[in-house]
Amino acid sequence: YDSTSGKSYLYINGVRSGSATGTAGNTIVPQTQYTDMRIGYSRVNNGYFDGKIDDVRIYNYPRTQKQIVEDMNASHSAPGSPVGSAVGYWKFDEGYGSTTYDSSVNPLNGTLSIGATGSQTTVAQARTNGNAGKFNKGISFDGTDDQLNMGYNSKLNLPNDFTLSFWVYNRKASGTTEPKLLLYHEVYLTSGFRVWINNNNYFQFMTNQSGGNISITSSAPLNQGQWYHLAVTYSGTTATLYINGKANNSGTGTYVASGANYYLAGMGDSRYYYDAIVDEVKIYNSALTEDEVKLDYNHGGALVMGATSTDSSGNPDNSSAREYCIPGDTTSCSAPVAEWKMDEKTGTNAYDTSGNGNTAVLAPGSNQPTWSTGKIGSSLSFDGGDYTTITNNSTLQPTSAITVEAWVKMNSFTDSWLISNQKSTYDANFGYELREDTPTNGFLFRVGNGTTSSSRASATGLSTGVWYHVVGVFDGSNTFIYLNGVGSTGGALTGPIDYTGVASSMYIGQRSDNAFRTNGYIDNVRIFNYARTPAQIAWDYNRGGPVGWWKMDECQGTTANDSSGNGNTGTITEPGLGSNVGVGTCTGSSGTMWKDGATGKFNSSLEFDGTDDRVSIPTSVSLPKITVSAWIKTSTSTEQYITERSNSSYYFATGGAAAGKVCFYLAGASPSWLCSSNRVDDGSWHHVVGTYDGTNKIVYVDGKNVASIGGSGDISSGGSNAINIGVRNNAGSYVNYFNGQIDDVKIYNYGMTPTQIKTLYNDGAVRFGPATGSP
């Protein structure tokens, strides 16, 4: 209530929902009948509230709408709030369909209209082309006949203070014959506003109505082929343009609230269509300050550190299109041609978020799978009689190469098909299948070329009730299967895949002949029309995390735990024959591995005395490609081993013929030593990395490429030989013990890119902590 004006207002979820007008200057008369105030009870009718009440506040002044929104959001400012404070917020992350869902507390959904001419003619094309959004997905408009009708709702009847915010990838060329609309909300010459990019690519906001108008133009044009954050604020009579978080120009004039529909990239008829990708559209019913616009520009944070991946030029990129790309990777990493995230949680459809419209329809009645908790979000639960169908088409039938991925948790192993695109009268020589296998309790992937088929099986003896990432790959010559990022050897098959006579539907949860149905959970199914590399599959599994990671932070005991989650526990051995007399603890006596290594590069480390100290990790995992990473501190120039795999797979060492330098050796693929050009025996901490991707073997020191050589083929498997840290196992004899400290050892089952190595060296996009030791 504002006694100055005599007006009372009611707000629901930050939006003004009602008002009443009294006499200006009237104040609230204090009541004297009761001595207390009550919450949840009305004395008028003895009414008790049935529900929950929280966070009750009383102010002795009238709060503005913006302040009320902050109260709703636990005192957070409008942008960056954990609770949506925009009255309209369209992320465009659906990836399917013509409906664009509003992520604010006011579900104001829009309808996408894609015309029959221009560079894209279907909603699926607009969605697919919009995968290159600024944050995850956007929507592509071709500038010919595409637009989004966001409709009108009283919640979008903006007051005299408001903010409009957009991310725009401008494809419009300068010098066109007419301007192009970004947002249109106007009754011509009466009310509302328009936001557009004029003939010469200048950003403009204008009103044009009886009683006055506003017309503001940016001080510089927008470049073609570039992302921009564009915002307009209006407060009182002043409108301000912002470009990339900075105030650009302002002007004053009249704005009259309008009941007209909102249109994005057009105006509801056949003019002013905008050629752009648009993402993250927000409408606030308050005028953001310049600092708040910066928060909005930074995606709700004070600053942005890191990104999902990088673009083809190595720049940070958060788009959906690059979600499947390893940072710094230059190989093909196109988005999947079909992707079912299973995150709907309700209904009878699991939608294809690739943009290609391959909707998975849940079977009816007792054969219908149910929605359940998934590995990522929700999943579909199959009880042994359930399945889903997807209408078959060319996007689901790649011929020259294919990758099929899924997260799977089995209730029982019963010889069932997870994914099947085969004949309705089963013939393994046609199409492809991803299945679980009985009695081995493993998984199997098979493709057929019309004459024969090739299959590869995963590790066996797997457990029920455990999520597994299962991937089948055919590269045109060989089939592979990957389990939790670790791959098999190839099984030869001459392509292409033959789909002659396959069923009219592809299935998730059963074989194409309506048999062998799954008893378990399936989540996040993807199909790519190319063979994903081992590195890309590791990226899909856990963003390329290590298969072994020994932090050396235990500070006691003889166990070096594996922080990768793969259970590769190491055993610390210190016989006491050298300067160290035991393993000890970080707080114990000097002359032990833990005490002398208490100050590591990150937290603690292990100190090796060069005589008899080592860590051994039993394993049988094959690593045909590899990255080995460690932090070391040594003053010894003679030959000593950081880590190796028992004289059969790889060596990572310092010294020897290359005194004080880092050297990397691979058995089978690149059987020669590669040594750094610089020394690391200066008693300081150094980050050392050896990597091999099947083509190049590279040594990095402190994030820099210091030596490289070509290679080919796979690294020797290593069999059941153990991984050792701090020593070399030479045919059963331990030699070349390390003298110094070793910390944060990581092993990856693929060759990392230079961008990933830099991130590894920096311990992320940015690290907060001391140069050494514990925070």
C-alpha distance (Angstrom), angle and dihedral (degrees) to the residues before:
residue distance angle dihedral
Y1 . . .
D2 3.82 . .
S3 3.81 110.6 .
T4 3.80 91.1 -167.5
S5 3.79 92.2 66.2
G6 3.79 97.1 21.7
K7 3.82 90.5 -128.0
S8 3.80 128.8 138.3
Y9 3.81 123.9 -160.3
L10 3.79 134.7 -166.3
Y11 3.82 120.0 -152.6
I12 3.80 127.1 -167.0
N13 3.82 118.0 -170.6
G14 3.80 90.3 -13.5
V15 3.80 94.4 -53.8
R16 3.81 122.6 111.7
S17 3.79 104.1 -115.5
G18 3.81 103.8 169.8
S19 3.80 144.0 4.6
A20 3.80 142.7 -171.2
T21 3.79 131.3 -164.5
G22 3.80 124.9 -139.9
T23 3.78 134.1 164.7
A24 3.77 116.3 -50.1
G25 3.79 112.4 -115.2
N26 3.79 95.7 25.8
T27 3.79 115.2 133.8
I28 3.78 128.9 -155.8
V29 3.80 110.8 -91.1
P30 3.82 111.3 -131.8
Q31 3.79 113.9 -122.3
T32 3.82 116.7 -126.4
Q33 3.80 101.7 -175.8
Y34 3.82 96.6 87.0
T35 3.79 131.7 39.9
D36 3.81 97.5 -152.2
M37 3.80 141.1 48.7
R38 3.79 119.3 -131.5
I39 3.81 133.6 -154.7
G40 3.81 119.7 -152.6
Y41 3.82 96.5 15.3
S42 3.82 135.0 83.4
R43 3.79 118.4 -152.4
V44 3.82 90.1 -163.4
N45 3.78 95.0 70.8
N46 3.80 103.4 2.7
G47 3.80 87.2 -110.1
Y48 3.79 119.4 167.2
F49 3.81 121.5 -155.7
D50 3.81 115.2 -117.7
G51 3.82 107.7 -152.4
K52 3.79 141.8 36.1
I53 3.81 128.5 -51.6
D54 3.80 125.3 -167.0
D55 3.80 141.9 170.3
V56 3.82 100.1 14.8
R57 3.84 113.5 -171.1
I58 3.80 134.0 -180.0
Y59 3.83 122.4 -165.6
N60 3.79 126.9 -169.5
Y61 3.80 92.2 -137.6
P62 3.83 136.0 48.3
R63 3.82 111.9 -87.3
T64 3.80 118.4 -138.8
Q65 3.78 120.6 -121.6
K66 3.80 90.0 -105.1
Q67 3.81 91.2 52.5
I68 3.80 90.4 48.7
V69 3.81 89.7 53.9
E70 3.82 88.7 51.7
D71 3.82 89.7 51.5
M72 3.79 89.2 51.6
N73 3.81 88.7 51.6
A74 3.81 97.3 51.0
S75 3.83 92.2 -98.4
H76 3.80 93.9 -54.0
S77 3.77 116.1 140.6
A78 3.79 117.2 -107.0
P79 3.83 99.1 -95.2
G80 3.78 117.4 50.6
S81 3.79 94.0 26.7
P82 3.81 119.0 145.9
V83 3.81 85.5 -135.2
G84 3.80 116.4 56.6
S85 3.80 111.3 -103.0
A86 3.80 99.4 175.7
V87 3.81 113.5 97.1
G88 3.81 86.7 -139.8
Y89 3.82 127.2 24.2
W90 3.80 122.1 170.6
K91 3.83 113.1 -174.8
F92 3.84 94.8 173.8
D93 3.82 90.3 -147.2
E94 3.83 96.4 132.5
G95 3.81 95.1 99.0
Y96 3.81 92.4 -158.5
G97 3.79 142.5 58.9
S98 3.79 135.3 19.3
T99 3.82 95.4 -84.3
T100 3.80 117.8 95.0
Y101 3.77 109.6 -160.8
D102 3.78 123.7 -137.6
S103 3.82 111.7 -129.8
S104 3.80 95.1 -163.3
V105 3.80 124.4 97.0
N106 3.82 86.2 -95.7
P107 3.83 108.1 68.1
L108 3.81 98.5 -142.5
N109 3.79 101.0 163.3
G110 3.80 123.3 -167.2
T111 3.80 132.6 -144.5
L112 3.80 120.2 -131.0
S113 3.80 117.7 -141.8
I114 3.82 118.4 -166.7
G115 3.81 115.5 -173.3
A116 3.79 128.3 -136.7
T117 3.83 95.5 -111.7
G118 3.78 135.6 54.9
S119 3.80 131.3 53.1
Q120 3.81 93.2 -46.0
T121 3.80 125.0 36.2
T122 3.81 105.2 174.2
V123 3.79 137.0 56.6
A124 3.81 88.3 -121.5
Q125 3.82 90.4 59.2
A126 3.81 91.8 48.2
R127 3.79 89.6 50.5
T128 3.81 94.4 46.1
N129 3.80 93.0 46.4
G130 3.79 87.5 48.3
N131 3.81 91.8 60.6
A132 3.80 85.3 93.4
G133 3.81 90.3 71.4
K134 3.77 124.9 149.1
F135 3.80 92.3 -112.8
N136 3.78 112.8 20.0
K137 3.83 106.1 -50.0
G138 3.81 133.0 -0.4
I139 3.80 133.5 174.1
S140 3.79 124.5 -97.8
F141 3.83 119.6 -139.9
D142 3.81 116.5 -169.1
G143 3.82 98.8 -152.0
T144 3.80 92.7 -120.9
D145 3.81 109.5 81.1
D146 3.82 109.3 -26.2
Q147 3.80 126.3 116.5
L148 3.79 144.4 145.0
N149 3.80 120.8 -122.9
M150 3.80 105.5 -151.4
G151 3.80 91.8 179.4
Y152 3.78 124.2 -149.4
N153 3.76 133.6 -80.2
S154 3.78 130.5 171.6
K155 3.80 87.7 -113.6
L156 3.82 86.7 66.3
N157 3.80 92.0 53.0
L158 3.78 91.1 111.5
P159 3.81 121.7 -146.2
N160 3.80 124.7 -139.5
D161 3.82 90.0 -74.0
F162 3.81 120.3 58.2
T163 3.80 144.7 135.6
L164 3.82 131.2 -143.9
S165 3.81 118.2 -161.5
F166 3.83 132.3 -175.8
W167 3.79 143.3 165.2
V168 3.82 108.8 -142.9
Y169 3.80 132.2 -175.8
N170 3.79 98.7 -157.7
R171 3.81 113.8 -144.7
K172 3.80 94.1 164.1
A173 3.81 115.2 117.1
S174 3.80 118.2 -133.3
G175 3.81 118.0 -108.2
T176 3.80 99.2 39.0
T177 3.79 117.9 156.7
E178 3.81 95.4 -111.3
P179 3.80 140.2 19.6
K180 3.80 121.8 -97.3
L181 3.80 124.3 -131.2
L182 3.76 122.8 -124.2
L183 3.82 96.9 174.8
Y184 3.81 126.4 3.6
H185 3.82 122.1 -169.7
E186 3.76 108.5 153.0
V187 3.77 148.7 124.4
Y188 3.79 98.1 -151.2
L189 3.82 113.4 -104.3
T190 3.80 90.2 -8.5
S191 3.81 115.8 66.6
G192 3.79 147.5 -21.1
F193 3.80 131.6 40.2
R194 3.78 145.6 -101.8
V195 3.82 131.7 -137.3
W196 3.78 114.8 -159.9
I197 3.78 148.3 152.2
N198 3.79 108.7 -116.7
N199 3.82 129.7 -137.4
N200 3.81 92.0 -79.7
N201 3.81 96.5 41.3
Y202 3.81 97.8 -98.7
F203 3.82 115.6 148.9
Q204 3.83 111.5 -119.4
F205 3.79 140.5 -176.7
M206 3.79 121.0 -169.3
T207 3.76 145.9 163.3
N208 3.77 121.1 -160.8
Q209 3.78 113.4 -171.7
S210 3.76 144.9 125.3
G211 3.79 110.4 -74.4
G212 3.79 96.8 33.9
N213 3.78 144.9 -40.8
I214 3.79 145.6 -132.9
S215 3.79 125.9 -136.8
I216 3.81 119.2 176.0
T217 3.80 125.9 171.7
S218 3.81 127.8 -168.4
S219 3.78 117.8 -109.5
A220 3.82 93.0 -121.8
P221 3.82 135.4 26.0
L222 3.79 125.9 -105.5
N223 3.78 116.2 -107.6
Q224 3.75 119.9 -121.1
G225 3.83 114.5 -111.4
Q226 3.81 97.6 23.8
W227 3.81 137.5 110.4
Y228 3.82 118.4 -118.1
H229 3.77 134.4 -178.2
L230 3.80 105.5 -140.8
A231 3.79 124.5 -172.6
V232 3.80 138.3 172.4
T233 3.79 124.2 -162.6
Y234 3.79 125.1 -170.3
S235 3.81 122.0 -168.4
G236 3.77 124.1 169.0
T237 3.80 99.7 -38.6
T238 3.83 99.3 -28.0
A239 3.80 124.5 98.3
T240 3.83 121.9 -169.8
L241 3.80 130.7 -166.5
Y242 3.81 119.9 -145.0
I243 3.81 126.5 -166.2
N244 3.82 118.4 -169.3
G245 3.79 92.6 -15.4
K246 3.80 96.9 -49.7
A247 3.81 127.8 107.9
N248 3.80 107.2 -113.1
N249 3.81 108.8 173.6
S250 3.80 140.4 -17.0
G251 3.77 141.6 -165.7
T252 3.77 142.0 173.1
G253 3.77 133.4 -120.2
T254 3.76 146.2 108.1
Y255 3.78 128.8 -51.3
V256 3.79 122.0 -172.6
A257 3.83 117.7 -163.4
S258 3.78 112.8 -115.4
G259 3.77 137.6 -152.9
A260 3.82 92.1 -152.3
N261 3.80 124.0 123.5
Y262 3.79 119.7 -96.7
Y263 3.81 116.4 -120.4
L264 3.80 126.6 -170.5
A265 3.84 119.8 -151.9
G266 3.82 92.5 -2.6
M267 3.81 143.1 32.8
G268 3.78 105.0 -117.3
D269 3.81 96.5 -91.2
S270 3.80 133.4 59.7
R271 3.81 103.3 -67.1
Y272 3.80 143.9 83.9
Y273 3.83 98.2 18.5
Y274 3.81 112.6 176.3
D275 3.84 124.3 -133.6
A276 3.81 103.3 -143.8
I277 3.78 148.7 100.3
V278 3.80 107.9 -108.9
D279 3.80 124.7 -163.4
E280 3.80 141.4 168.6
V281 3.82 99.9 18.8
K282 3.82 112.6 -173.0
I283 3.79 134.3 179.2
Y284 3.81 118.9 -165.3
N285 3.81 124.4 -169.2
S286 3.81 90.1 -141.9
A287 3.78 134.9 58.8
L288 3.80 109.6 -104.7
T289 3.78 117.9 -138.8
E290 3.80 119.6 -121.7
D291 3.81 90.2 -99.6
E292 3.79 90.7 50.7
V293 3.80 91.0 50.5
K294 3.81 86.8 54.5
L295 3.80 88.8 53.2
D296 3.78 89.3 51.4
Y297 3.82 89.8 48.7
N298 3.82 89.5 51.3
H299 3.82 90.4 53.6
G300 3.78 92.7 -104.4
G301 3.82 98.4 -45.3
A302 3.77 135.6 102.1
L303 3.81 86.1 -118.4
V304 3.80 139.1 -8.6
M305 3.81 118.9 -118.4
G306 3.78 118.7 -173.0
A307 3.80 129.7 -16.2
T308 3.79 141.2 -127.5
S309 3.80 90.5 -96.7
T310 3.81 141.0 -42.5
D311 3.78 133.3 -87.9
S312 3.81 124.2 -117.7
S313 3.81 89.4 -82.2
G314 3.79 94.0 51.7
N315 3.81 96.6 -104.4
P316 3.83 120.1 138.2
D317 3.80 111.5 -88.3
N318 3.82 129.9 -175.7
S319 3.81 97.6 179.3
S320 3.78 124.5 126.1
A321 3.80 89.2 -123.2
R322 3.83 90.6 63.6
E323 3.80 94.8 40.0
Y324 3.80 88.2 95.6
C325 3.82 94.1 49.7
I326 3.79 126.7 94.9
P327 3.82 110.6 -127.2
G328 3.79 107.6 -95.0
D329 3.82 94.2 7.9
T330 3.80 114.6 141.1
T331 3.81 97.2 -172.5
S332 3.80 121.7 101.1
C333 3.79 110.7 -72.4
S334 3.80 104.8 164.6
A335 3.79 119.1 167.2
P336 3.81 117.4 -96.3
V337 3.79 118.7 -84.6
A338 3.80 87.9 -135.0
E339 3.80 130.7 21.2
W340 3.79 128.4 173.2
K341 3.79 110.3 -172.2
M342 3.84 91.7 179.3
D343 3.81 90.1 -142.6
E344 3.82 98.9 130.3
K345 3.84 91.3 96.9
T346 3.79 90.7 -165.3
G347 3.80 142.0 43.9
T348 3.79 133.1 39.8
N349 3.82 100.1 -76.5
A350 3.79 133.2 76.6
Y351 3.79 104.0 -160.8
D352 3.79 127.4 -138.7
T353 3.82 105.7 -122.7
S354 3.82 93.6 -168.7
G355 3.80 88.9 86.6
N356 3.82 93.7 -115.5
G357 3.80 94.3 106.1
N358 3.81 99.2 -125.4
T359 3.80 95.3 155.0
A360 3.81 115.8 -169.0
V361 3.80 109.0 -140.0
L362 3.77 116.2 -152.3
A363 3.80 112.9 -128.7
P364 3.82 115.3 -107.4
G365 3.76 130.6 -107.1
S366 3.77 120.4 -9.1
N367 3.82 90.8 -3.9
Q368 3.80 93.0 62.2
P369 3.82 116.1 113.3
T370 3.80 116.3 -134.9
W371 3.78 131.3 -127.6
S372 3.77 115.1 -105.6
T373 3.80 143.7 158.0
G374 3.79 109.7 -65.1
K375 3.76 139.3 -163.8
I376 3.81 88.4 -98.6
G377 3.80 112.4 20.6
S378 3.79 111.3 -42.6
S379 3.81 131.2 -15.6
L380 3.79 141.0 -170.3
S381 3.78 119.2 -95.9
F382 3.83 117.1 -147.6
D383 3.83 120.0 -163.5
G384 3.80 99.6 -162.5
G385 3.80 93.7 -86.1
D386 3.81 101.1 57.6
Y387 3.81 132.7 95.2
T388 3.81 145.3 156.9
T389 3.81 129.9 -135.2
I390 3.80 130.4 -145.0
T391 3.81 120.7 -169.3
N392 3.80 106.7 -113.0
N393 3.80 120.6 -118.3
S394 3.80 140.0 149.8
T395 3.83 94.7 -81.5
L396 3.81 88.8 63.2
Q397 3.82 93.1 48.0
P398 3.82 110.7 62.5
T399 3.79 109.5 174.5
S400 3.82 110.5 -170.4
A401 3.81 97.0 43.5
I402 3.81 139.5 -9.1
T403 3.81 142.8 -176.9
V404 3.82 120.6 -159.0
E405 3.81 118.3 -170.0
A406 3.81 136.2 -179.7
W407 3.77 142.5 156.7
V408 3.81 108.1 -127.3
K409 3.81 135.5 -174.3
M410 3.80 114.7 -176.5
N411 3.79 125.2 -149.4
S412 3.79 88.1 -168.1
F413 3.79 136.7 -6.5
T414 3.81 104.5 -119.5
D415 3.82 104.6 152.3
S416 3.81 95.2 -92.7
W417 3.80 135.1 160.8
L418 3.81 117.8 -117.5
I419 3.82 96.9 -176.0
S420 3.79 126.1 8.7
N421 3.81 132.4 179.2
Q422 3.80 99.9 168.5
K423 3.81 143.1 110.1
S424 3.80 119.9 -54.4
T425 3.81 85.0 -125.4
Y426 3.79 96.0 53.5
D427 3.79 116.5 -113.1
A428 3.82 116.3 165.0
N429 3.82 91.1 -154.7
F430 3.81 92.4 72.4
G431 3.80 130.8 64.3
Y432 3.80 123.5 -19.0
E433 3.78 141.1 -70.6
L434 3.80 137.4 -166.8
R435 3.78 111.5 -164.3
E436 3.76 146.6 153.4
D437 3.75 116.2 -108.5
T438 3.80 131.6 -136.0
P439 3.01 136.0 -128.4
T440 3.81 91.0 14.9
N441 3.82 94.3 57.9
G442 3.78 91.7 -136.4
F443 3.81 139.8 103.9
L444 3.80 132.1 -95.9
F445 3.81 135.6 -161.7
R446 3.81 122.8 -161.3
V447 3.81 136.9 177.9
G448 3.80 129.1 -176.7
N449 3.81 132.5 -150.5
G450 3.82 95.9 -161.2
T451 3.79 94.2 -95.6
T452 3.79 103.9 50.3
S453 3.78 139.7 -9.6
S454 3.78 139.2 -132.1
S455 3.79 125.7 -146.6
R456 3.79 136.2 -177.9
A457 3.80 125.7 -161.0
S458 3.79 128.2 -147.9
A459 3.76 128.9 -135.0
T460 3.79 111.5 -58.1
G461 3.78 136.6 -136.6
L462 3.80 92.5 55.8
S463 3.79 122.3 169.3
T464 3.77 132.0 -114.4
G465 3.79 117.4 -122.6
V466 3.82 93.2 35.9
W467 3.81 126.0 111.5
Y468 3.82 113.8 -124.1
H469 3.79 128.4 -173.5
V470 3.81 104.6 -137.3
V471 3.80 123.0 -171.8
G472 3.79 131.1 178.5
V473 3.82 119.7 -163.5
F474 3.80 133.6 -172.8
D475 3.81 114.7 -176.2
G476 3.82 98.1 -176.0
S477 3.79 94.3 -89.3
N478 3.81 107.7 37.1
T479 3.80 140.8 29.8
F480 3.81 122.6 -137.3
I481 3.78 136.9 -179.6
Y482 3.80 125.9 -153.6
L483 3.78 126.4 -161.0
N484 3.81 116.6 -165.8
G485 3.79 90.5 -18.4
V486 3.82 96.6 -49.6
G487 3.80 116.8 112.6
S488 3.77 138.9 -149.3
T489 3.78 129.3 -130.0
G490 3.80 115.3 -88.7
G491 3.78 127.9 -89.6
A492 3.80 112.5 -147.5
L493 3.80 121.9 -119.5
T494 3.78 130.5 154.4
G495 3.81 109.4 -129.9
P496 2.93 162.0 -119.2
I497 3.79 107.5 94.3
D498 3.81 109.5 -120.2
Y499 3.82 118.4 -138.1
T500 3.81 97.0 175.3
G501 3.79 109.4 147.6
V502 3.80 96.5 -1.0
A503 3.80 118.3 157.2
S504 3.78 121.2 -83.6
S505 3.80 88.6 -114.9
M506 3.77 136.4 50.4
Y507 3.79 114.6 -141.3
I508 3.78 137.7 -143.8
G509 3.80 112.0 -162.8
Q510 3.81 100.9 19.6
R511 3.81 145.7 42.4
S512 3.81 118.8 -91.8
D513 3.80 91.7 -104.3
N514 3.83 91.6 62.2
A515 3.79 93.7 -103.8
F516 3.82 139.8 104.3
R517 3.81 96.9 44.6
T518 3.79 123.3 -167.5
N519 3.79 125.1 -105.0
G520 3.78 103.2 -160.7
Y521 3.80 145.1 43.0
I522 3.82 128.3 -55.0
D523 3.79 124.2 -167.6
N524 3.79 141.1 170.1
V525 3.81 100.4 9.6
R526 3.82 116.0 -169.7
I527 3.80 134.9 -178.4
F528 3.82 120.8 -164.8
N529 3.81 123.2 -170.6
Y530 3.80 92.0 -137.7
A531 3.79 138.1 48.7
R532 3.79 111.2 -87.3
T533 3.80 113.2 -139.4
P534 3.82 122.0 -120.1
A535 3.81 88.2 -105.3
Q536 3.81 91.9 52.0
I537 3.79 91.7 49.0
A538 3.81 89.7 51.1
W539 3.81 86.3 51.0
D540 3.82 90.6 51.9
Y541 3.81 91.2 47.6
N542 3.81 101.4 50.8
R543 3.81 107.4 -18.8
G544 3.78 89.8 -84.3
G545 3.79 97.8 -55.7
P546 3.81 121.0 170.6
V547 3.78 124.2 -86.9
G548 3.81 87.7 -143.3
W549 3.81 128.6 25.1
W550 3.77 124.4 172.5
K551 3.82 111.0 -175.1
M552 3.83 94.9 179.8
D553 3.82 89.0 -141.9
E554 3.81 99.4 127.2
C555 3.85 92.0 97.2
Q556 3.81 90.9 -161.4
G557 3.76 143.1 45.1
T558 3.80 133.3 31.1
T559 3.83 97.5 -80.4
A560 3.80 124.6 99.2
N561 3.79 104.5 -164.8
D562 3.79 123.1 -143.5
S563 3.82 109.6 -124.2
S564 3.82 93.1 -170.3
G565 3.79 90.1 82.8
N566 3.81 92.8 -119.9
G567 3.79 96.0 107.7
N568 3.81 97.6 -120.9
T569 3.79 93.7 153.2
G570 3.78 116.8 -173.7
T571 3.81 128.3 -146.4
I572 3.81 117.8 -138.3
T573 3.81 114.5 -142.6
E574 3.83 124.1 -167.4
P575 3.85 112.5 163.1
G576 3.83 93.2 -177.3
L577 3.80 97.8 -119.4
G578 3.81 95.6 123.9
S579 3.79 136.2 42.8
N580 3.79 90.8 -58.7
V581 3.79 114.3 76.5
G582 3.79 97.9 -167.8
V583 3.79 147.4 -25.9
G584 3.81 94.4 -83.5
T585 3.80 125.4 164.8
C586 3.80 135.2 -79.0
T587 3.80 90.2 -107.4
G588 3.80 97.3 39.9
S589 3.79 133.4 85.1
S590 3.80 126.6 -43.8
G591 3.77 118.6 -104.1
T592 3.83 93.7 60.7
M593 3.80 131.1 105.1
W594 3.81 95.5 -117.7
K595 3.81 98.4 41.5
D596 3.80 95.5 46.9
G597 3.78 89.2 44.6
A598 3.82 95.4 44.2
T599 3.81 92.5 114.0
G600 3.77 103.8 56.7
K601 3.75 131.3 166.3
F602 3.81 89.0 -94.8
N603 3.80 111.8 20.5
S604 3.82 107.2 -49.0
S605 3.82 133.3 -9.0
L606 3.78 139.5 -173.6
E607 3.80 121.0 -96.7
F608 3.82 115.2 -146.0
D609 3.82 118.6 -158.2
G610 3.82 97.7 -151.9
T611 3.80 92.7 -118.2
D612 3.80 113.3 74.4
D613 3.84 111.6 -21.4
R614 3.79 120.6 121.4
V615 3.81 147.5 144.1
S616 3.82 119.1 -137.0
I617 3.82 125.3 -164.2
P618 3.82 118.1 -170.3
T619 3.82 114.1 -141.0
S620 3.79 142.7 151.9
V621 3.80 96.9 -167.2
S622 3.80 115.4 128.6
L623 3.82 116.1 -133.0
P624 3.83 108.3 -166.8
K625 3.83 89.0 168.4
I626 3.77 123.3 28.6
T627 3.78 151.3 -178.6
V628 3.82 119.2 -164.5
S629 3.80 119.0 -168.2
A630 3.82 133.6 179.1
W631 3.78 144.3 151.8
I632 3.81 112.6 -126.2
K633 3.80 137.4 -178.4
T634 3.78 118.0 -168.9
S635 3.80 143.2 144.1
T636 3.82 94.7 -163.4
S637 3.82 119.3 108.9
T638 3.81 99.2 -175.0
E639 3.81 124.1 93.6
Q640 3.81 112.6 -67.0
Y641 3.80 133.0 154.2
I642 3.78 126.4 -122.1
T643 3.81 93.8 -175.2
E644 3.81 136.7 -24.2
R645 3.77 141.9 162.0
S646 3.76 108.6 -113.9
N647 3.80 101.6 -77.0
S648 3.83 92.8 -61.3
S649 3.80 114.7 78.1
Y650 3.80 118.8 17.4
Y651 3.80 141.9 -11.6
F652 3.80 126.6 -155.0
A653 3.76 112.3 -175.5
T654 3.79 148.6 138.9
G655 3.76 130.9 -127.5
G656 3.77 128.1 7.8
A657 3.80 113.5 115.9
A658 3.81 87.5 -9.7
A659 3.80 97.0 57.9
G660 3.80 113.2 -144.6
K661 3.81 93.8 -6.5
V662 3.83 130.7 119.1
C663 3.82 114.1 -107.8
F664 3.81 131.5 -170.7
Y665 3.84 127.5 -163.9
L666 3.81 130.3 -177.9
A667 3.78 125.9 -166.3
G668 3.79 115.5 -135.4
A669 3.81 102.3 -2.0
S670 3.79 102.6 53.4
P671 3.80 107.7 2.1
S672 3.77 99.3 -171.0
W673 3.77 137.0 84.4
L674 3.79 118.4 -99.8
C675 3.80 113.6 -165.5
S676 3.79 132.9 -172.0
S677 3.76 122.5 -109.1
N678 3.80 92.8 -131.3
R679 3.80 132.6 58.7
V680 3.80 127.2 -116.5
D681 3.82 100.1 -171.9
D682 3.82 95.1 101.0
G683 3.82 98.0 108.0
S684 3.81 92.4 -106.9
W685 3.79 130.6 114.0
H686 3.82 114.7 -92.2
H687 3.79 131.3 -179.2
V688 3.81 108.9 -135.4
V689 3.81 126.5 -172.4
G690 3.78 135.3 179.3
T691 3.80 117.7 -168.4
Y692 3.81 137.9 177.7
D693 3.83 124.9 -177.3
G694 3.80 99.6 177.7
T695 3.79 93.2 -88.7
N696 3.80 108.6 45.1
K697 3.79 134.5 33.4
I698 3.81 112.1 -155.6
V699 3.80 136.7 179.6
Y700 3.81 119.0 -152.7
V701 3.80 127.1 -167.8
D702 3.81 118.6 -169.3
G703 3.79 92.0 -13.6
K704 3.81 96.0 -50.3
N705 3.80 129.6 111.8
V706 3.81 103.5 -118.6
A707 3.83 101.0 165.7
S708 3.80 137.5 10.6
I709 3.80 140.2 173.4
G710 3.80 136.0 172.5
G711 3.79 124.3 -100.3
S712 3.80 140.9 169.6
G713 3.77 140.4 -157.5
D714 3.78 129.5 21.9
I715 3.78 130.6 -47.4
S716 3.80 114.1 -108.0
S717 3.79 109.7 -88.5
G718 3.78 98.6 -119.2
G719 3.80 90.2 -140.9
S720 3.79 110.8 -144.3
N721 3.80 94.1 -26.1
A722 3.78 116.2 133.5
I723 3.79 128.6 -115.5
N724 3.78 112.5 -118.6
I725 3.78 130.6 -159.0
G726 3.81 119.8 -158.4
V727 3.79 97.8 10.5
R728 3.82 146.5 50.6
N729 3.80 121.6 -119.9
N730 3.82 104.4 -146.4
A731 3.81 106.7 -170.8
G732 3.80 91.5 -42.2
S733 3.80 97.0 -38.5
Y734 3.81 119.2 105.9
V735 3.80 111.7 -135.0
N736 3.82 140.9 156.3
Y737 3.82 96.5 39.8
F738 3.81 116.6 -162.8
N739 3.81 118.7 -109.9
G740 3.81 110.8 -155.0
Q741 3.81 140.2 28.7
I742 3.82 127.4 -40.9
D743 3.79 123.6 -169.2
D744 3.80 141.2 172.3
V745 3.81 99.8 9.3
K746 3.82 113.8 -169.9
I747 3.81 132.0 -178.3
Y748 3.81 122.8 -166.1
N749 3.80 127.1 -169.4
Y750 3.81 94.0 -133.5
G751 3.78 140.2 45.9
M752 3.80 111.1 -91.4
T753 3.80 124.3 -136.9
P754 3.82 122.3 -117.9
T755 3.81 89.0 -106.7
Q756 3.79 91.0 55.5
I757 3.81 90.9 47.7
K758 3.81 90.2 54.9
T759 3.80 90.4 50.3
L760 3.81 89.4 48.3
Y761 3.81 91.2 50.1
N762 3.81 91.5 49.1
D763 3.82 91.8 45.2
G764 3.82 89.6 -122.3
A765 3.79 135.1 -25.6
V766 3.80 86.5 -48.4
R767 3.80 133.4 -4.1
F768 3.78 126.1 -144.4
G769 3.78 110.2 -159.4
P770 3.79 145.3 70.3
A771 3.79 123.3 -54.2
T772 3.81 89.2 -111.6
G773 3.76 138.4 7.1
S774 3.78 130.2 13.9
P775 3.82 125.4 -25.0
